[in-house]
Amino acid sequence: MCRTDGDEGGPQEEGPPTDEQAQFSALLEDSAEDLYEHAPCGYLSTQLDGRIARVNATLLDWLGHERDDLVGRKHFSDLLTVGGRLYHETHFAPLLRMQGEISGIALELKASDGTRLPVLVTSTVKTGSDGQPLLIRTTIFDARDRRAYETELLRARQKADQERDRLRTLATTLQRTLLPPTLVSVPGLDVSAYYHLASLDEVGGDFYDLFPLASGTWGLFLGDVCGKGAAAAAVTSLARYTLRAAAVYDPDPTAVLGNLNTVLNHEYNGTDDPRFCTVVFGLLTPEPDRGGFHVTLSSGGHPPALLMRADGTADFLHTPGGQLIGVLPDAHIATTSLHLAPGDTLLLHTDGLTEARTEATDISGERYGDDALLDFGRALAPTTASDTVRAVRELLGSFGTGVDDDTAVLAIHVPRPTPAEQQGPDD
């Protein structure tokens, strides 16, 4: 209706249509046929035997065919690759007949120039009023972008796996450098050790060693650096070489750990990443008159060693009051001494053993604990170093993923003398 100026009730001319009105009018004028022909996906209608009855322009453009080349001449399966035709005959078509609909199937179409077009196919069976099937309607989505994305995702995953393998190799190699390749042979002792990695992706901070000192004595140590990774490995390396050097200078176990404490405290105290460790250091001295060895152990916050006697008893060698190494300028070192007689076995371990979860599937599961380890030792005694380490390995294996921290064990055993040794050369 038109309106004239000055007359609110009279006719006035309408202004030009806005952009929004023009867009809405265009949508109303858009024909259903045009929507079908130029849809962003391919449309295909076939007879029940698969012969193509109708196809839209979008699919023709994708495949490079003329309409007359397909309608009434080709079957849907003719547009598929050899593998696609096999899948269509054995799976796609039978499922469509049984269910009346099948959706999201990944296939490949073959274009007129021989190139392959990855697509996702959805087909439904149209039925008449009597419920009988009349034709098959198929919608086809271009999956080239998706295929490219999946290929790139696969490539990225393969690269990540290769990088993980490389890092694992580096971590394993670095871990080996932090442990002695083999334990030295000590006359009169049976010695065995084991290192259990909780993760192949990170370097652990546990360490151990056994080495000769002057005057027929031997030094041993076992420790656990806080944390994991390269930073922990650096502290582990520093601790190992400091302990060896300090033992040569003054083999007294308390002095050795005191030197290590001074080095770590000086190196890391006041930094943004303070580092410390727990360590037990021991001095082994043969006692030919009594048989066996005199052992002096000093501990800096480390779990107590487990002594399994030849008579079948077992108990911890408590070193109460020993403080973490590297935290305080003057850490208190706890010391104990014992006679390791023939048939006795001494087990040193890190806390990865006692802190392992007995139920690997439960993150809040019960820890193995000191009491269980003591029962383990009492059931094992009397034993040897190799049998002890073998039993510990089996125990850790039974925990599975419940072992969330690296574990190092070092066992020393004084073998019983053989009958020939007991008789002596003159008997």
Steps between C-alpha positions, in 0.01 A plus 500: 500500500622850419497792741532876427706744704300700750219253509561234761193313390559543128706286269884531501763345273696209647882533506736263318529149648777447753782243451337269751170516314676430171678197643176365642323546167781315322461208738128485428564499127764226522347194335510153643654381176787744529556397860522137388728562204750729671495370855837487682478120487430242233153357452425176322179304449512142374263219426502206738758322286730802529444646151537878514170684443600849608818683596562862592746742340724509806586130473542524124751782545693299758524199272535681166211313338213617282151423619421284200809289572350382827119520507350174383843371398705447813446345840613665821758227549654594161608830654699324774858376499564125483525472877192717544296281265599192697399664827174625344403152384596314818407752771344825390217370279399208730487726805297759310246237395467372859495834684359737240773753583875510537701812578852638522674228299844595372546406132698620202343613171687480171492818290499503121873578492580203725562699817348387826261704708464399869137543609259424781184332377150488653220310329133452585234289335182691402183294536152544359174530690480122507841477665670352197842642402495729199847650462822580683605855588868557565679803641874531440735731693844597377750357751820629340560755774425241762733248335775762486440580866512132595817450296663798667382378839647156431826656385514712815431195714773301327741788551401522867554123539842529337587790729383302802712203394798732458446652844463155653826394342672811632349450846604135507852585385531777757365269771770245421772759542375573852535138613803273509499272193583203725557457870858428601581161644571511872687197640284329758177674391208419272367832363197574282316817396193599299354825368128515424391782267153631577486685166692458176448866415691657789839456659474399864704624792588174677863387506731243657862384484752264656874571470835414661679726745845482660600248768273224371175683573211560266257786469137480395218748470141519388295818468196673361499853357174695518322543170555359152637608166819675397523709819482191720754325277744788549469469879536122476823533305634759744408283799663184361831660422503703821441187708780312326744790530411568864541131591853500360587811702340380825307169491317556828132475398393800705773714345410379150136602535603825666710588196210421267267713710740795478530468121126473434409774746757734347396417144121519534415691819323828421422407139155491342531122473648368828621143482562240768525126536487213746813285517638208693878449489671189631851384572574125473803358680583127494533325836700183432512392865123506547405441141284744306523879493477793735251747351460865594199677350426872508166634385380841393123469512503166318269202569659248737684200360349155547719234664407136441696270729622148438272376782189608305430822691479843339484857624569858395826673586349819632691822451263753663561871471690497173411815305461556127827572321531849353223679689689636804859621520573250780277197456486241778629162380377184675742207526476134597741205491454125474679176438385336176561135577507207258147432379384858567360727228466879508251673270519873421208653310344830398148600600351413160460149641313580821295780342372286213123454487388143545191571286633649176154599374421708808693827513420529870578133565685372805878538496716192546668646808781410740302236690433304183866523400604367841259208462644446153853481646399263780334267250808512278770449763742333491579598144772616262555831320395367161191326640405817689523719191311242296220501757490882505475508121205261510340707775532823301367324192191393693418866571485587129438871450468542874875566508494873422855576614831348396637234732860399558606204714846380599546171687821365657533151641777314677496142369536215746838327477509175311591177688846511341552857621386406849749214521792713386796400282680302775209276595 
